[in-house]
Amino acid sequence: MKNCAEYCLFYKVSVILYISLVIYMISRTDLNFKADGREDMAKMKPFRAVRPKKEFAARVAALPYDVYSRQEAKKEVEEEPYSFLKIDRAETQFPDEVDTYDDRVYEKARDIYQEMKTDGIYIEDPDRCYYIYELTMDGRAQTGIVAVASVDDYRNGVIKKHENTREEKEQDRIHHVDTMSAQTGPIFLAYRSNDALDQIVSKVKTETEALYDFTAKDGIGHRVWKVSMAADVEKIEKTFEQIGEIYIADGHHRAASAVKVSLKRREEHPDYKGTEEFNFFLSVLFPDTELLIMDYNRSVKDLNGLTKVEFIEKIQENFTVTELDGPKHPWAKGQVTMYLEKQWYLLEAKGELLKITDAVASLDVSLLQDYLLKPVLGIEDPRTDERIAFIGGIRGLEELERRADEDMKVSFAMYPTSIHELFDVADAGLLMPPKSTWFEPKLRSGIFIHEIEQ
């Protein structure tokens, strides 16, 4: 009896030890799994796109809604009745006295969209797939993969941000997406170039006929291919699952709005499984090697009470100042060119400034802000100061001269922020200064629509 009791006790203890060992091994495996970064990897899914029929694509495609004023958008729609702006900016369909954010505006957007589907201007692909989207500007092409990105990846940091968003700007797109039950403007995402994805993109472009091939009135070429072979679709999905970092290049407000609509839908559907369309948002993903960031320049209304001589003397505390023989872009990091009273100057950051290693503080836009705009010109907060204007590099140096000669006083041309500086800031969990990057060419809205209704 005693031997039997001892054997039973031994057996129980052995079982307990074995179970404990299994639990321990599972926990270690899980820890290693997380430590290697394999758990939170990018989920970029194929989707059933609603897209224009081929004959309407060029007429429908429109620049992002936020590059237009209300009157500019209205003029665009008058010139091109099929322009997607009449959906993205449905206030163009109302008299000016109707508020841009009136509920009727969003309802009108939904109604126009449904009419365009009924009229056959838009069609829905029956299968879930990816698309290849190529944009060409001045002979230079960049090619991205159109997919839907995971809301949870945005929330857990796999999709990394480098800008803050403003609530009032979010609310407009939240209302728009929620009313339409569709995402209409893709988020511009970037990833570190990947050979496997490059090969698939090249194969599809070479072996498949383009769905769309047109040049917009601004001279930007647009070509789109459908990735329809199951093996290619699977390989794209699995390859993205091996990529640990995706970066928002442009479209922070659209991304934040899509996520907030998703969270709202989750509250409305507490039994959601995570596979519903509202758990994903429309994106185009580009490899870093193909992206162009242009300069994002500044113009200031006055010299903060200083004479020209006093102003230049103060600049020389942190920058060497050299007169130029004409308009020039800065040609190296640490340089800014300045236009003041019909004269161009080269400003070069002095040695100590170039030794700064912080990912944000070392940016050229930060050096200008921290060592010139703030201490010399009194621009404390460039987000709110009405004395400063930001001018995209696409407008050229001529626009900087025009503004300084007409309604401002002094203009600064920046050396462009690099994509890897953007990556470094996002990887550090930091935020870029306002207006640090200007991406060209701009993605068109209306070519791909992702419906989120179940």
N, C-alpha and C positions, 0 to 999 in steps of 0.2 A: 504493500500500500504506500509505504514511504517512498519506495523507488518510483512508483507511478506518479505520486504527487510531485516529486522532484522533477520527473521528466516533463510533466505538464507545465510546471513553472518555467523550466528551461525552454520549452517550446514557445510559451507565451512571450518570454523575454526576447527570444530569437526573432519572433515575428515582429515585435515592437521595434527592435533594433533595425531589422530589415526595412520596415516601412519608413522609419526615421531616416535611414540612409537614402532610400529612394526620394523622399521629400527633399532631403538636403541636396541631392544631385540635380533634381529638377530646379530647385531654387538657384543653384550655382549656374546651371545652364541658362536660366532666364536672366540672371545677372550678366553673364557673359554676352548673351544675346543683345541685351540693352547696351552694354558697354561697347560692343562692336558697332552699335548704331544701326543694326539690321531691323529693329522692330519698327522704328519710325522712318520709313523710307517713302519716297514719293509715289503717290497713287494718281496717275494720270490716265484717265479712262477714255475709251472710245465712246461715242454717243451718236444718237440719231439727230442729225442736224436738220433744221429747217433752213432752206437756202433758196436764193432766187433762181428761176429758170435761166438758162445760159443767155438768152437774148435780152434779159433784163439786168444782168449782173452789173454792168458798167454804169447803168443809170441809177441803180439802187444804192450802190456803195457810196458811203459818205464818211467824211472825216469825223473824229470823235465829237460828241455833242458839246463838250466844254471848250472847244477852240473857237466857238462862235458866240457873238453877242446875239440877243434876240432879233435885232434887225438884220444882222448878217445871215442868220439862219433863215429868216423869212424870205430874204432875197434869193438864197440858194434854192429854196423850195419853189419859189415862183419861176425860177429859171429851169428847174428840173422837177416836174411834178412827182416823179417816182422816187426822188431822193429819200433815203431812209431818215433824213432829218425830220420829216413830217411825223415820224413815229418817235424818234429820240427827243425831238423838241416839238411836241404837239401843240405848244402855245402858238406856233406859226399858223395854226388853223383858226385862231381867234383874234378878235380886235385887240389892240394894244392895252385897252383898259382891263382886260381879263388877266388876273394875276398868273404869273408863270407857274405857280405852285397850287393853283386851284384844282380841286378834285376832278373837275370836268376835263382838265388837260390830260390827266393820266387815263381817264376813261376813254377819251378820244384816241389816245395812242393805241389802246387795246382794240378799239373798234376798227381803226384804220388797218391794223395788223391783220385782224380777222378777215377784213374785206380783201386784202391783198392775197391772202391764202385762198379765199373763195374764188377770186378772179384768176387764180392760177399763176400769179406772179411769183408766189413762193410755193415750193414743194417740200415735202419731208422725205428724207431718205429712210427706207424701210429697215436698214441694217445699222448696227452700231459700228462705227468705223472712225479712223483718224483721217485728217486731211493735211496736205502739205501746202503751205502758203508762202509764196515767194514775192518779195517786193524789190523792185529795182529802181534806184535813184542815181542819176548821173553815171550810168554804166556799172554801178556797184550793186550787187544783189545780196540779200539776206533771206534765208529760208527757215521757216519755223514749222513746228508740228502743232496742229489744232487739236485740242483735247479738252476734257473737263477735269478740273483739279479738285482735290478733296478739301472740303471745308475744314475737316479735322486737321489736315496738314497745315492749313493756315493757322489754326488755333494752337497747335503744338510746336510750331516753329520750324517745321520742315520747309515750309514756304516762308522765306524771310523777308521782312520789311525794312525799309530804311527811311521812311517818312511817317510823321504823324498825320492823322486825318482830322478834318473839321466836321463837327456834328451837322452843321447846317448844310454842308455839301453832301454829306451822306444821305440825309433825309430825302432829298430829291430822288436819288437813284433807288433808295429803298422803296419809296412809293411807286416809282416807275416799274421796277422788277416785280413787286408784289401784285400790282394791279394787272400787269400783263401776264403774270406767271411765266415769264420768259426773260432770259438774259440776252441783251442785244449787243453789248460792246465787250469785246474780248479783253482780258487782262494780259498785258505784255509781260511775260515771264522769261527769265534767262537761266541757263545752266552751264556748267563747265563742259566744254565740247567732249563728245563721246563717240568713239569710232563706230560702234555698232549702230547708233542712231544715224550717224553720217552716211553709213553705207546703205541703210534702208531708204533714207531720203533721196540719195543719188539714184538708187535703183528705180524707185517709183517715178522720179522725174524723167528718167531715161526711157523706161519701158511702158509708161502709161500716158494716154492722151489727156491733156489738161481739160478740166471742167470749165475753167474760165481763163481767158487770156486777153487782157485789155490794158490800155493806158489811160489813166485818169487825166482830167484837164490840167492838173498841176504837173503833168509829166511823169508821174510815178507809175511804173509798170506793175501789174498785178497778175499773177498766175496761181491757179489752184489745181491740185490733183487729189483724187480720192484714194485712200489706202484701203483697198477692198479685199486683198488676199488674206485669208485667215492667219496664215503663218506670219505675215508681216505685222498684222494687228497684234498677235500674241507676243511677238518679239519686242515691239515697241513698249507694250505694257510691262513686260518682264524687265526690260532694260531700265525703264524709269524706276522700277522697284529697287534697283541697285544703286540709285543716285540718292544721296543723303541730303543735298541742299538744292533748293530751287529759290530763285530770287525774283521779287517783284521789281521789274525795271520801270514800268510805268503803269498807272491805273490803280493806285492805292485806294482811292475813294470808291471806285467800282468794286474792287475786291472786298473792302470792308462792308459795303452795302449788300453785296451778294451773301456774305457770311451772316449778316444780321437778319436778312430775309430767311435764310436757312434755319437759324435758331428760332425765329418766329414760327416757321412751319413745324419745327420739331415740337414746340409747345402745343401746337394745334393737333399734332399727331403723336401723342405720347407713346404709342406702340410702334413708332418708326423703327426700321431695321438697319438703316444706314446705307441702304442701296438705292433709296429713292433719289430721283433726279435733283431734288432740292438740296441734297447733301454735296453737290458739286457745282463748280462755276466755270464758265466759258473762258478759255485761255489759249494763247498762242505762245509756244515755248521755242526760244532761239538759243543756239550755242553761242557762248561768249565771243568766240573767234570771229563771228560775222556781224557783231553789233557796232554801230556807230553812235557815239555820244558827241554831240556838238556843244560848243560853248554856250553858257547861259549868262548873259552879260547884264551889267547894271548901269543905270543913269541916275544922277542925283540932281535935285532941283537947285541947290545953292551951295556955297562954300562955307556954310555955317558961320557967317560973319567975317570970314578971313578974306584978305586980299589975295590975289594970285601968288604974289611973292611969299606971303606968310604961309599959304597953303602948301606950296612946294617945299618950303623949309621944314614944315612939320612932317611931311611925307618922308623926307630924307633921314629922319630918325630911324626908320626901319627898312627903307627901300632906297636903292640907288636910282637916280632919275637921269635919263638920257633923252635928249631930243631926237625924234625920228624925222626922216625926210618925207614922210607920207603915211597913210593908213597902213597898219600892219597888225596881223594877229600875233599874239605871243607864240613863240616857237619852242618853249621848254617849260617844264614845271617850275614854279617859283617866279614866273613872269606874269605881268599884267601890262597891257598897253592902255594908255589913257588919252582921251581927247578933251582938250580944254582950250577955248578961245582960238579955234582954227588951227591948233597945233597938236600933233601926236607926240606922246612920250612913251618910253619904255621904263617900267618900274620893275626892279629886280629885288626880291626879298634878300635881306642881308643874312650872313652866315648863321646866326643863332636861330633864326626862324626856320631855316632849312634843316636844322637838327631835330625839330619836333617830330616825335614818333607816334603820338596818339593818332588813331585812325581818322578821327574827325578834325582835330585841331591842325593836322598837317595838310588838309585839303587847301587848295589855292583859294577857294571861295571863303574858307575860314580865315586864312591869312589876311585876305583883303578886309573882311569884316572886323576881325579882332585887332588889326594893327593900322587900319586906315579909316574905314567907314565909321566905326564906333568912336575911337579916340579923337580923330581929326574932324570928321563931318557930323558927329553927334547922332549917327543912326544907331540907336540903342537896340531896337527890335525891328529887323527888316520885314517881319511878317505884318506889322501894323503901321509902320512909319509911312506916311503918305508922301514924303519927300523923295522916296526911292521908287524906281520903276525897273522891272526885269524884262529883258529883251532876248528872245530866243535867237541862237546863232544863225538859224535859217534866214533871218532878215538881213544879215550881213553888216559890215562896218558902216555902210552908208546910213543905216537906220540909227546907229549910235551918233554919227555926226549930226543927222537931222534933229534928233531929240535934244542934243546939247546946244544946238544953234537956235532952236525954236522955243521949246517949253521947259527945258531942263538947263543945266549949267555944265556938268562934267559927266563924261561917260567912261566906262571901264570895260575893256574886252578881256575875257578870261581865257586861260588855257583850259581845254576841256577836262573835266573829271573823267578818269578812266573807269572801265567796267570793273577792273580788279580793285580799285579804290572803293567802289560801291560794294563789292563783295566783302571787303575787309571791314567796312563799317557795319554791314548787316551781320556778319559772323561774330562781331564783337557785341552784338545786341544794342548798338548805338543808332543814332538818327543823324541823317545828313542835314546840313543847314538848308533853309528853304531855297528853292530854285537852284539846285546844284547840277542837275542833269537835264539835257534836252535831247531826246531821242528822235532820230529821223531815219527812215520815213515813218509816218504815223500809220498804225493799223486802221483799216476801214471798218466801219460798223455796217451791219446789214447783210454782209456776205454769209455769216454764220449766226444762227440763232439757236439757243439752247432753251427748250421749254422745260419748266420745272414742275408743272402740274402732274399729279399722279392719275 
